[in-house]
Structure formats: structure tokens, C-alpha cells
């Protein structure tokens, strides 16, 4: 499975950005999909995730500001980020959970999101 991300960039605090992640290959092996982020000097953290049925989970730090969704027909995952804060600055990674292992075994290349104050 290959995950290709697009979107990201530089935005002022309070602004919005959107990310997309297209999945290619053995799509049938994927279950949940999610977005992780890693800021300099910090551990990678789960930001949002969505199951195959559409159930979503969000980190407390982004609840009410970020929305994730997936289009199974297009094999694409989305992340809409609103009311961005400087602390949201990080490299954002798309990830997909392997049905057999239950782990996020598939990863995108990462895309930089920078929020200026």
C-alpha cells in the first residue's frame, strides 16, 4: 500500500488548511486510517483517525478544530484544519492500519504544516 499526501503549507494563526491522502495498491488490506504529526523535538502523536465505517477519533488538542473524513470510493483520506494555532506546526503524516496486524503499518511521506503567529 502506498499513501500519497498533498496539501499543507504556511498559514497565519486562525487560518485553515486541508490535507489529502490517496491510497494505492492493496487497498483491501487497510482498515482504519489516520493522521499523525510530529513537531521538532517531540514524539509523533495521533491527531485524528477514522474507521472504515466512518467513526472518528480526535486528539483533545484538535477537537472542534480539525475534521477528518474518508472517501472509500476514491481511497482518499482528508483532514480539514481550522482555527490553526502555532502549536499545530509539525510534519503531518497519513497512516493506514493493516487489517491483519491492527497496527499503522503504512505511512505517507509527510507534509509540513507551519502556522505563524
C-alpha positions, 0 to 999 in steps of 0.5 A: 500500500502506498499513501500519497499526501498533498496539501499543507503549507504556511498559514497565519494563526486562525487560518485553515488548511486541508490535507489529502491522502490517496491510497494505492495498491492493496487497498483491501488490506487497510482498515482504519486510517489516520493522521499523525504529526510530529513537531521538532523535538517531540514524539509523533502523536495521533491527531485524528483517525477514522474507521472504515465505517466512518467513526472518528477519533480526535486528539483533545488538542484538535477537537472542534478544530480539525475534521477528518473524513474518508472517501472509500470510493476514491481511497482518499483520506482528508483532514480539514484544519481550522482555527490553526494555532502555532502549536499545530506546526509539525510534519503531518503524516497519513497512516493506514492500519493493516487489517491483519496486524491492527497496527499503522503499518503504512505511512505517507511521506509527510507534509509540513504544516507551519502556522505563524503567529 
